[in-house]
Amino acid sequence: MKNNTKPKSKLGMWIAIAIIVVAGFLVVRNQFKSPSRVTEEFLSAIKKGDDGQLKKVYSGSSATFALTKFKAEAKSDSLTKMMLEMLEDFDYQVKNEKVNGNKASVTVTIKTYAMGDVVSNLISDARDDPTQYIGYSSDDFKKDIYKEFSKLKKENKKSYTKNLVINLTKTNGKWQVNDFNSDDLDVILNAVTGNFNSAIGEANNDY
């Protein structure tokens, strides 16, 4: 009677080797991701609100881009839900990677809804003719913003375009997006929100 245990043992050995090779390949691939690839993962994580992924590719606090609070509010607030959907819908293109030793920069073009214009236009109208806004409440303001945002979203009108440079540093063989200073942070937040971040800041200063 023939013994069939040896072929099975050989098959098991080859499977084990294949698993080790594949695992090793994945580790190496992850270790040597390009600055462009890391930048793409960074922007993708912002869109998805993926805190875990942000911590892997961003050297600053992932809480800066956290959408957890907005997701909780979106369950009960229609405007927040609309804004969240629009924020998660920005498009981006990564290009012009430049590497200098352990430093790198990647140019990114972001295209999204001009949400900031909606706020700025409402504020401008209020300045031009204050009488039409007599008795105008914050709830009325939110309703008007919601109505204009709905138009943009329905038409898929992404008219806001911003070019910016993302800087990265290689540490322990891995590229990470640098922590943003306050000025750079405003730039990227405005880029992904269609300048909504600055428009709201100006509105708060004016009123």
Phi, psi and omega in degrees: 000130184283148178263117183263009184287328183295312178302320178297322180294320179295319179298316178298323180295317180294323177296316179298319179296317180298318179297318180295319181295314180297316179298319179296321178297317180296320179296315181295317180298318179293323182293328187245037173294138181287161175303323179296317180295317180295321178297319177299318179293326177296311181292322177297321180293324176296315181300319184274349186066035184272092183298322181297318179290323178301319180297333181281327189246353182241129184279347178271195180280125179294340181297338179303325184249013183294137178251010184302314181297317181294322180295324179291317180291329183296339180292335183236356183234117185293325179293316178298320178298316178298314180298320180296316179298320180288321178298320182282002185248014179288149177258153178213152176227127181259132183203175174052058176285133177231128182240132177225091183066237179268010178244147179210157174223145180226129177275135182233135172252122180248134179232129182204188179286141180280067183294327180296326180296325179301312180294314182299321180293321178295319178295319180297318178298321180294325178290318184291323182218079183299335185296329182287350181250017176294128182080008181283119184262172177296329177293323177296320179299315180295321179296319179292320177297315180301317181297316181289321177298321180300320178298313180300316183292318181297321180275355184051044186271095180257086186262354181266123179234136181220130173260133177214162181250127176259126179259142182227157176228139177268122178232128182053038176083001182239139177278139174223145175291133181293151173297135182276140169281176188300321181291313180295326180296318177299322181298312183286324177296321177293323181298313184279346180251009180064039180068015179295323182303312180289322182298318178293321178299317178294321179296320179293326179289326183282329185235000000 
